[in-house]
Amino acid sequence: MLLIKKLTVLVLIFISTINVQAQQNNVIVEGVLQDNSQMPIPYVSILIPAKYIGTTSTEDGQFYLALEKNNLQDTLVISSMGFKTHKIKVEDYIKQNIKTLVLEEDVYELESVDLKNAKEYVYEALKQRKNTFVSGSHQLDLLYRRTCVEQNVSKFFIEQYMSIVYKGPKSYITRMQVNQSRKSADYQIAKRKQWNHAGVYMMELNPLNDYYTPLKKMDWKKIGDTSYDGEDVLILEGTKDNVDKVGKIVTTVLYIGFDTHNIYKVESSVGRCIYQYVKNSDGKLYLSYHQREYNGQEEISTLHQKALGLKTPHVSTAYRHEAIVLGITTDKKKFTAKGYEEYDKEMAEIKLPYNPDFWSNLSLPPDTAFYKKIKIELESNFGVPIETQFKAVN
């Protein structure tokens, strides 16, 4: 199949007072990513692949990465869908005191792909999963956030720093450990609970594991193209009637590398999921970011119905989730996740004391739009600052 490549060079302004500080053994790299129109670029990967150290920019284009002095000779890789990958040594980045980072937009136009070819690309990408992803046992250290929503307002928020061990997108979690936890005051009326830890559903709902969304049974077509790290990327959409057994049309979108068959991104209508992947130094993919939402409704008392001014004794509910991977370990001797007991526990039932020192010293990303919205909604309930809720509840 012929490729028609068109490169449009645009200036991607990395406008910010990119603040790189060295304090004791720490080197902090932070900034805001914008395009030539001064629009923020979300979900950009900023990492050191050789050390499995990295972060992702927020919806506002902000990022924050805490490094150590022994990372000064490492290469910082900044990559995003549709732009050329930018590489720079950490030490050079610091010496240049960069305030504007110029990247080139990398736009690829691929010859149209008919339905048959689209399906073949999906089948081949699924067949290659063991080769394209980090498929051996590895541990992801991640920040997991969940908010319980009633009448479209957050009523209970829990955030956990946790570790999970699994073998890639086709496998399930083999170890899980919650290391730290903090939660808000609980303003829920319905007080819904999940049967398992939310991190379990994160893995099960991933269309790449063939459990909820059998991709090979879908009808596929090409809906667009882009690029990632210098490779042409096909954007393929699959649809299927009644896959979720409630009469709905389920849609999945895969971003597949034309040459490598890498699956760089997955979007699914089941739970409105997003899964984003980045490369390690060997070119293998691993999860970097996840977001999803599940909506429903719960029955409430007549008293609550009257107090809320509702027409029926039901309150609309939702679970909103966000997971940000902060690190990955492939050396089994360095795994810290020990057990499996927390697999079948509701997040809120895992009782850990609130450790403010841990949270203030953790290399947290800048507040995402997801988190900012939750914070505003939680504080609007009774005007209590989120930090006060953390301290009082935990």
ChimeraX attribute file (.defattr): number of C-alpha atoms within 10 A of each C-alpha:
attribute: neighborCount
match mode: 1-to-1
recipient: residues
	/A:1	7
	/A:2	7
	/A:3	12
	/A:4	10
	/A:5	13
	/A:6	11
	/A:7	13
	/A:8	12
	/A:9	13
	/A:10	15
	/A:11	16
	/A:12	22
	/A:13	22
	/A:14	24
	/A:15	19
	/A:16	16
	/A:17	13
	/A:18	21
	/A:19	16
	/A:20	21
	/A:21	13
	/A:22	15
	/A:23	10
	/A:24	8
	/A:25	9
	/A:26	15
	/A:27	22
	/A:28	18
	/A:29	19
	/A:30	20
	/A:31	22
	/A:32	22
	/A:33	27
	/A:34	23
	/A:35	19
	/A:36	15
	/A:37	10
	/A:38	12
	/A:39	13
	/A:40	21
	/A:41	21
	/A:42	19
	/A:43	22
	/A:44	21
	/A:45	23
	/A:46	23
	/A:47	25
	/A:48	23
	/A:49	19
	/A:50	13
	/A:51	15
	/A:52	17
	/A:53	20
	/A:54	23
	/A:55	26
	/A:56	28
	/A:57	26
	/A:58	22
	/A:59	18
	/A:60	18
	/A:61	21
	/A:62	24
	/A:63	26
	/A:64	23
	/A:65	22
	/A:66	19
	/A:67	19
	/A:68	13
	/A:69	16
	/A:70	10
	/A:71	17
	/A:72	16
	/A:73	12
	/A:74	18
	/A:75	19
	/A:76	23
	/A:77	18
	/A:78	21
	/A:79	23
	/A:80	22
	/A:81	23
	/A:82	20
	/A:83	24
	/A:84	21
	/A:85	18
	/A:86	16
	/A:87	15
	/A:88	14
	/A:89	16
	/A:90	21
	/A:91	16
	/A:92	15
	/A:93	17
	/A:94	19
	/A:95	10
	/A:96	8
	/A:97	12
	/A:98	18
	/A:99	15
	/A:100	18
	/A:101	16
	/A:102	17
	/A:103	20
	/A:104	18
	/A:105	21
	/A:106	24
	/A:107	22
	/A:108	23
	/A:109	17
	/A:110	19
	/A:111	12
	/A:112	15
	/A:113	17
	/A:114	11
	/A:115	13
	/A:116	11
	/A:117	14
	/A:118	21
	/A:119	23
	/A:120	13
	/A:121	19
	/A:122	24
	/A:123	14
	/A:124	13
	/A:125	21
	/A:126	20
	/A:127	12
	/A:128	15
	/A:129	21
	/A:130	16
	/A:131	14
	/A:132	21
	/A:133	24
	/A:134	22
	/A:135	19
	/A:136	14
	/A:137	17
	/A:138	20
	/A:139	25
	/A:140	23
	/A:141	23
	/A:142	21
	/A:143	22
	/A:144	22
	/A:145	24
	/A:146	26
	/A:147	24
	/A:148	25
	/A:149	28
	/A:150	23
	/A:151	13
	/A:152	13
	/A:153	20
	/A:154	27
	/A:155	24
	/A:156	22
	/A:157	25
	/A:158	19
	/A:159	20
	/A:160	21
	/A:161	22
	/A:162	20
	/A:163	24
	/A:164	26
	/A:165	27
	/A:166	20
	/A:167	17
	/A:168	23
	/A:169	21
	/A:170	19
	/A:171	15
	/A:172	15
	/A:173	18
	/A:174	16
	/A:175	19
	/A:176	24
	/A:177	19
	/A:178	21
	/A:179	13
	/A:180	18
	/A:181	25
	/A:182	24
	/A:183	24
	/A:184	25
	/A:185	21
	/A:186	16
	/A:187	17
	/A:188	15
	/A:189	14
	/A:190	19
	/A:191	14
	/A:192	14
	/A:193	14
	/A:194	13
	/A:195	13
	/A:196	14
	/A:197	19
	/A:198	19
	/A:199	22
	/A:200	18
	/A:201	12
	/A:202	18
	/A:203	21
	/A:204	19
	/A:205	18
	/A:206	23
	/A:207	23
	/A:208	22
	/A:209	19
	/A:210	16
	/A:211	13
	/A:212	14
	/A:213	23
	/A:214	13
	/A:215	22
	/A:216	14
	/A:217	12
	/A:218	18
	/A:219	16
	/A:220	26
	/A:221	20
	/A:222	19
	/A:223	14
	/A:224	16
	/A:225	21
	/A:226	21
	/A:227	24
	/A:228	21
	/A:229	19
	/A:230	17
	/A:231	19
	/A:232	25
	/A:233	29
	/A:234	26
	/A:235	21
	/A:236	23
	/A:237	22
	/A:238	22
	/A:239	19
	/A:240	18
	/A:241	14
	/A:242	11
	/A:243	18
	/A:244	13
	/A:245	9
	/A:246	8
	/A:247	9
	/A:248	13
	/A:249	14
	/A:250	18
	/A:251	21
	/A:252	22
	/A:253	21
	/A:254	25
	/A:255	26
	/A:256	26
	/A:257	23
	/A:258	19
	/A:259	9
	/A:260	16
	/A:261	22
	/A:262	26
	/A:263	25
	/A:264	21
	/A:265	18
	/A:266	21
	/A:267	22
	/A:268	22
	/A:269	17
	/A:270	21
	/A:271	18
	/A:272	15
	/A:273	21
	/A:274	19
	/A:275	22
	/A:276	20
	/A:277	19
	/A:278	24
	/A:279	24
	/A:280	19
	/A:281	11
	/A:282	10
	/A:283	14
	/A:284	18
	/A:285	23
	/A:286	23
	/A:287	21
	/A:288	23
	/A:289	22
	/A:290	21
	/A:291	21
	/A:292	21
	/A:293	17
	/A:294	15
	/A:295	14
	/A:296	11
	/A:297	14
	/A:298	15
	/A:299	14
	/A:300	14
	/A:301	14
	/A:302	13
	/A:303	10
	/A:304	16
	/A:305	16
	/A:306	12
	/A:307	9
	/A:308	12
	/A:309	10
	/A:310	12
	/A:311	9
	/A:312	12
	/A:313	16
	/A:314	17
	/A:315	22
	/A:316	15
	/A:317	23
	/A:318	20
	/A:319	22
	/A:320	21
	/A:321	24
	/A:322	22
	/A:323	22
	/A:324	21
	/A:325	22
	/A:326	23
	/A:327	18
	/A:328	23
	/A:329	18
	/A:330	16
	/A:331	11
	/A:332	12
	/A:333	7
	/A:334	10
	/A:335	19
	/A:336	18
	/A:337	19
	/A:338	13
	/A:339	13
	/A:340	14
	/A:341	10
	/A:342	17
	/A:343	21
	/A:344	13
	/A:345	16
	/A:346	14
	/A:347	24
	/A:348	19
	/A:349	10
	/A:350	14
	/A:351	12
	/A:352	14
	/A:353	12
	/A:354	17
	/A:355	14
	/A:356	13
	/A:357	8
	/A:358	12
	/A:359	14
	/A:360	9
	/A:361	8
	/A:362	12
	/A:363	15
	/A:364	16
	/A:365	19
	/A:366	20
	/A:367	16
	/A:368	18
	/A:369	12
	/A:370	16
	/A:371	17
	/A:372	11
	/A:373	13
	/A:374	23
	/A:375	18
	/A:376	15
	/A:377	19
	/A:378	25
	/A:379	19
	/A:380	14
	/A:381	13
	/A:382	9
	/A:383	10
	/A:384	13
	/A:385	14
	/A:386	19
	/A:387	14
	/A:388	12
	/A:389	17
	/A:390	19
	/A:391	16
	/A:392	12
	/A:393	13
	/A:394	15
